[in-house]
Amino acid sequence: MEADVLSILSKTRSIPEIEIRPTVTGDEMTLGRLYAKAYFELMDQLPPPRTKTLEDFIKMMIHLFTETSKQKQRQLFGVAWNVFKWIAEYSRCPVGFLVTGAAEGLGYVGEIGVLPSYRRKGIAQALLRRFAGFLKDRGIQVVELDVNVENTPAISLFDSCGFKKIRKWQSR
């Protein structure tokens, strides 16, 4: 899916009680917990490795975020992307996250998640708005992402933010 930055900014809003901040060293455990809690219910749709318990998934994701925390760039589609991560907090409690990239005049949404009890409150839209503002400040006008065709809640979110389908592919 693809959207222009100005479209995202016009279709989303900030939420005053939600603070969206860039991650800092030491946030790896927070990101791991957020990711695991946001995605555990979708475990059967995620690529391997898989776990049977939320606790094991949290440990695995903390390890992954710790291992990749030192990477400021990631290779994706043969391009070196600068990696940026954000955490959404409500009353200083982490409730959502966003992992993104930017390269060659293009923004990319890699991962976005909100804890189940905080969904449908505009937090994911606010995270996307924060990223769009970040890109606009850097002169980047287009954002892309990939989403599983069966993930209808995510597709609805991205549609509401101005994203349009530009290609369809299937992974094994």
C-alpha positions, -999 to 999 in steps of 0.1 A, spaced: 0 0 0 11 36 -6 1 70 6 14 105 2 25 122 34 1 151 31 -28 128 27 -19 110 59 -15 143 77 -50 154 65 -68 122 74 -53 116 109 -51 135 141 -30 137 172 -44 126 205 -34 150 233 -33 124 260 -10 101 239 27 110 239 46 96 209 83 96 214 113 82 196 128 52 213 160 55 232 186 30 243 170 8 269 136 7 252 143 -28 237 124 -46 265 94 -22 261 93 -27 224 96 -65 228 67 -66 253 45 -43 232 52 -63 200 44 -96 217 13 -84 234 0 -67 203 6 -97 180 3 -128 201 -33 -134 191 -20 -135 154 7 -160 161 -6 -185 136 -3 -158 108 32 -147 117 63 -162 101 83 -187 121 96 -190 147 64 -193 167 59 -199 204 31 -214 224 30 -189 253 29 -152 255 58 -153 280 80 -171 255 69 -147 227 78 -117 249 113 -132 256 118 -139 219 108 -104 209 129 -87 236 159 -107 224 152 -97 188 148 -60 196 179 -61 218 199 -77 189 187 -52 163 188 -21 186 223 -11 175 213 -12 138 206 23 125 202 9 90 185 -22 77 187 -37 42 152 -40 27 145 -46 -10 182 -41 -18 182 -6 -2 198 6 30 170 21 51 175 44 81 155 28 109 133 48 132 111 35 161 85 52 182 65 43 213 30 56 221 24 62 258 -8 69 277 -1 83 312 35 71 308 23 36 301 35 22 267 4 12 246 17 11 210 47 12 188 59 19 153 90 7 135 97 25 103 124 33 77 133 60 53 155 59 22 159 75 -12 129 98 -8 106 71 5 92 62 39 83 27 49 61 14 77 76 -19 89 56 -27 120 28 -11 139 10 -24 169 -13 -13 197 -22 -33 228 -56 -49 224 -73 -30 252 -62 3 236 -72 -4 200 -98 16 181 -90 48 200 -69 64 172 -35 55 186 -23 37 154 -35 67 133 -16 90 157 16 69 153 12 71 115 6 109 117 38 113 138 58 94 111 42 114 83 52 146 100 87 133 105 89 125 68 75 158 57 102 176 78 127 157 57 112 164 24 99 129 19 65 127 2 55 91 -1 51 62 24 47 25 16 39 -5 36 30 -42 32 1 -58 49 -13 -93 49 -44 -95 27 -62 -113 55 -55 -86 81 -87 -67 75 -84 -45 106 -50 -32 95 -62 -27 59 -91 -6 73 -67 14 94 -44 21 64 -74 29 41 -87 54 66 -53 71 66 -52 75 28 -32 44 18 -41 28 -16 -33 -7 -28 -4 -6 -53 5 -42 -56 -5 -76 -44 19 -104 -35 17 -136 -16 43 -150 8 48 -187 17 
